Amino acid sequence: MSAPVRPPWPGRLVDLPSGNVHVRAAPPTGDAAEPAVMVHGLGGSASNWTDVMGLLQDRLDTLAPDLPGFGWSPPPVDRDYSVRAHARVVADLIEANTGRPVHLFGNSLGGTVALVVAASRPELVRTLTLVSPALPVLRPRATNIHLPALAVPFAGQRLARRLGRYPVEQRVRATLALCYADPARVPAQRVEEARTEAERRAQLEHESEAMLLSLRSLMSAYVRPRAWPLWRLVAHVHTPTLLVYGLRDRLVDPRTATRAARTFPDAALMTIPDSGHVSQMEHPEVVAHAARGFLAAVDRRTGRRSVR
């Protein structure tokens, strides 16, 4: 009999200078736990970090926001879904709720958002852990060629409407197949949670807007690298950084890992051979173990006492 699957952590709406945001929290089990914030990817939600949040409860006091327009967060009042706007929300959350620098985690789009926070507000970030961060590459792959198409104005809306006509169950299964190296690893409870969430979000007027405009902002860094120089930002992030890449990722080219490890001034790299785009969901124990070791190594370097 398989072990029970942890349900998503409880959440609440938090009023920030940048607007209302739904935030899930995993209360720490130890007095010495340090603050952490975990940011989901495009089309995801705070619940994408459920398992890792639980596995690190003794080490971290974790908040995980639903970015504006995603999960249970309302859309931003100004309809600004840019990467910079998402980064402002995360920075506001850190300032309003932690009182000190955090261990900042991000996956995919959330990894890009975390990178921008670390580059623009370094005083807020103690360490970075990036799982398949969405950093620019010039050549799309066969498995993600639809993403640039979705980002094109008007054509993207038409394609999104066409995709939205597929049954929810079919869309959920297709998403799992795209994000996991082996969708058979997804527990039945997680599949049901994803289906229920997809059905709820399909009824929201801002569902496609949040996806398309967030994706369009991200894609602008791919097609206009001089105007939106993410790789240049990477080179200026001196925060200790753990990079985690799944070698069977169909969305972020895992070959980017080498350039990322070379460009971040203070980076450690871990690759997971049998993982896809969401390693924190497909292999949460592996990611949590790597994060724990990374944080302990940073503590040793800085002379801080590690929490075990």
C-alpha positions in Angstrom: 0.0 0.0 0.0 1.4 3.4 -1.0 2.0 6.1 1.5 -0.7 8.8 1.8 0.0 11.9 -0.3 0.2 15.2 1.6 -2.6 17.6 0.7 -1.8 21.1 -0.3 -0.9 23.5 2.5 -3.5 25.9 3.8 -3.5 29.4 2.3 -4.9 32.8 2.8 -5.1 36.1 0.9 -2.3 38.5 1.8 -2.6 42.2 1.1 0.6 43.6 -0.4 1.5 47.0 -1.9 1.3 45.3 -5.3 -2.2 43.8 -4.6 -3.8 40.8 -3.0 -2.0 37.5 -3.4 -3.0 34.0 -2.1 -0.1 32.5 -0.1 0.3 28.9 1.2 2.4 28.4 4.3 4.2 25.3 5.8 4.8 26.2 9.5 8.3 25.2 10.7 8.7 22.3 13.1 11.9 23.8 14.7 12.5 27.1 16.4 15.7 27.8 14.3 14.0 27.4 10.9 14.8 30.2 8.4 12.4 32.0 6.1 11.9 30.7 2.6 9.7 31.6 -0.4 9.0 29.2 -3.2 7.6 30.4 -6.6 5.8 28.2 -9.1 6.1 28.2 -12.9 3.8 29.2 -15.8 0.4 27.7 -15.4 1.2 26.3 -12.0 0.4 27.3 -8.5 1.8 27.3 -4.9 0.7 23.7 -4.5 3.5 22.7 -7.0 5.9 23.0 -3.9 3.7 21.0 -1.5 6.0 18.0 -1.0 9.3 20.0 -0.8 7.7 22.4 1.7 6.9 19.4 3.9 10.2 17.7 3.6 12.0 20.9 4.6 9.7 21.9 7.5 12.4 21.4 10.1 14.8 23.6 8.1 12.6 26.3 6.6 9.6 28.4 7.4 8.1 28.5 3.9 5.7 30.7 2.1 4.6 29.9 -1.4 2.5 32.5 -3.3 0.2 32.0 -6.2 1.5 34.6 -8.6 -1.2 37.1 -9.6 -3.8 35.5 -11.8 -2.7 32.0 -11.0 -3.9 29.5 -8.4 -6.3 31.3 -6.0 -4.8 34.8 -6.5 -6.9 37.4 -8.2 -5.6 39.0 -11.4 -3.5 42.2 -10.9 -5.5 45.4 -10.9 -3.3 46.9 -13.6 -3.3 43.6 -15.7 0.5 43.7 -15.6 1.7 40.0 -15.9 5.2 40.8 -16.8 8.2 39.0 -15.2 9.1 42.3 -13.5 5.6 42.7 -12.1 5.7 39.1 -10.7 9.1 39.9 -9.2 7.7 43.0 -7.5 5.0 40.8 -5.9 7.6 38.3 -4.6 9.8 41.1 -3.2 6.7 42.7 -1.5 5.9 39.4 0.0 9.4 38.9 1.4 9.5 42.5 2.8 6.0 42.3 4.4 6.2 38.8 5.9 9.8 37.7 6.8 11.7 40.6 8.1 15.0 39.2 6.9 16.6 37.7 3.7 15.0 34.4 2.5 16.0 31.2 0.9 14.3 31.8 -2.5 13.2 28.9 -4.7 11.8 29.1 -8.2 10.7 26.6 -10.9 10.6 27.5 -14.6 9.0 31.0 -14.9 9.2 31.2 -11.1 13.0 30.6 -11.5 13.2 33.6 -13.8 11.1 35.7 -11.3 13.4 34.6 -8.5 16.4 35.5 -10.5 15.1 39.0 -11.1 14.4 39.5 -7.4 17.9 38.4 -6.5 19.4 40.7 -9.2 17.3 43.8 -8.3 16.8 43.3 -4.6 19.9 41.3 -3.4 19.4 42.4 0.2 16.2 40.2 0.3 17.7 37.0 -0.8 20.1 34.8 1.2 20.3 31.8 -1.3 18.7 30.9 -4.6 17.5 27.4 -5.6 16.3 27.3 -9.2 14.6 24.2 -10.7 14.7 24.3 -14.5 14.7 28.2 -14.6 13.3 29.6 -17.9 16.4 31.2 -19.3 16.6 32.3 -23.0 17.6 29.9 -25.7 17.4 30.8 -29.4 16.2 27.5 -30.8 12.8 26.0 -29.7 12.5 22.3 -29.4 9.8 20.1 -31.0 8.2 19.7 -27.5 7.9 23.4 -26.8 7.5 24.9 -30.2 3.9 25.9 -29.3 5.1 28.3 -26.6 6.4 31.0 -29.0 3.2 30.6 -31.0 1.1 31.2 -27.9 3.0 34.4 -27.2 2.2 36.0 -30.5 -0.5 38.7 -30.2 -3.9 37.7 -31.6 -2.6 34.4 -33.0 -1.8 33.3 -29.5 -5.3 34.1 -28.3 -6.8 32.0 -31.1 -4.5 29.1 -30.4 -5.3 29.3 -26.7 -9.0 29.2 -27.4 -8.5 26.2 -29.7 -6.6 24.4 -27.0 -9.2 25.3 -24.4 -11.9 23.4 -26.3 -10.2 20.1 -25.4 -11.8 18.3 -22.4 -10.2 19.1 -19.1 -9.1 15.5 -18.5 -7.3 15.4 -21.8 -5.5 18.8 -21.1 -4.4 17.6 -17.7 -3.0 14.4 -19.0 -1.2 16.2 -21.8 0.3 18.7 -19.3 1.6 15.9 -17.1 3.1 14.1 -20.1 4.9 17.4 -21.0 6.1 18.2 -17.5 7.1 14.8 -16.2 9.7 12.4 -17.5 7.4 9.6 -16.5 3.8 10.6 -15.9 3.2 7.2 -14.2 5.0 8.6 -11.2 2.2 11.1 -10.5 0.1 9.8 -7.6 -3.6 9.4 -8.4 -4.4 12.0 -5.8 -2.2 14.6 -7.5 -3.9 13.8 -10.9 -7.3 14.4 -9.3 -6.1 17.6 -7.7 -4.8 18.8 -11.1 -8.1 17.9 -12.8 -10.2 19.7 -10.1 -8.0 22.8 -10.3 -8.1 22.8 -14.1 -11.9 22.7 -14.0 -12.1 25.6 -11.5 -9.7 27.7 -13.5 -11.4 27.1 -16.8 -14.4 29.1 -15.3 -12.2 32.1 -14.6 -12.3 35.1 -17.0 -8.6 35.9 -16.5 -7.3 32.3 -17.0 -6.0 32.6 -20.5 -5.0 36.2 -20.0 -2.7 35.3 -17.1 -1.1 32.5 -19.1 -0.7 34.4 -22.3 0.6 37.7 -20.9 3.0 36.0 -18.5 4.3 33.9 -21.4 4.6 36.9 -23.7 6.7 38.7 -21.1 9.0 35.7 -20.7 9.3 35.1 -24.5 10.3 38.8 -25.0 13.6 37.9 -23.2 14.1 35.1 -25.8 13.5 37.2 -28.9 14.8 40.6 -27.6 17.8 39.6 -25.6 19.4 43.1 -25.8 16.2 44.8 -24.4 15.6 42.2 -21.7 19.1 40.8 -20.9 18.4 37.9 -18.5 21.8 36.3 -19.1 23.4 39.6 -18.2 21.4 39.6 -14.9 22.6 36.1 -14.2 26.2 37.3 -14.3 25.4 39.9 -11.7 23.7 37.6 -9.2 26.3 36.9 -6.5 23.9 35.1 -4.2 24.8 31.4 -3.6 22.8 29.5 -6.1 21.8 25.8 -6.5 20.7 24.9 -10.1 18.6 21.8 -10.5 17.9 20.4 -14.0 16.0 17.3 -15.2 17.8 15.8 -18.1 14.5 14.7 -19.6 13.0 18.2 -19.5 10.8 18.8 -22.6 10.2 22.5 -21.9 13.6 24.0 -20.7 16.5 22.6 -22.7 18.7 20.8 -20.1 21.8 21.8 -22.1 21.2 25.3 -20.7 22.5 23.9 -17.4 26.1 24.2 -18.5 25.8 27.8 -19.5 23.9 28.7 -16.3 26.5 27.0 -14.0 29.2 28.9 -15.9 27.4 32.3 -15.8 26.1 32.4 -12.2 29.1 33.7 -10.2 28.5 31.4 -7.2 26.6 28.3 -8.4 26.3 24.6 -7.7 24.7 22.3 -10.3 22.8 19.1 -9.9 21.2 17.2 -12.7 18.6 14.5 -12.3 18.8 12.0 -15.2 15.2 10.6 -15.0 13.4 13.9 -14.3 11.4 16.3 -16.4 10.5 20.0 -16.0 9.1 19.9 -12.5 11.7 18.0 -10.5 10.4 19.4 -7.2 7.2 17.5 -8.0 8.5 14.4 -9.7 11.5 13.8 -7.3 10.7 15.9 -4.2 12.9 13.9 -2.0 15.9 14.3 -4.3 15.4 18.1 -4.6 14.8 18.5 -0.8 17.9 16.5 0.0 20.0 18.6 -2.4 18.6 21.8 -1.0 19.3 20.7 2.5 23.0 19.9 1.6 23.3 23.2 -0.3 22.0 25.3 2.6 24.3 23.5 5.0 27.3 24.1 2.7 26.4 27.8 2.5 26.2 27.9 6.3 29.7 26.4 6.6 31.1 28.9 4.2 29.5 31.9 6.0 30.2 30.6 9.5 26.6 30.1 10.4 25.4 27.2 12.5 23.4 24.7 10.3 20.0 23.5 11.2 19.8 19.7 10.8 
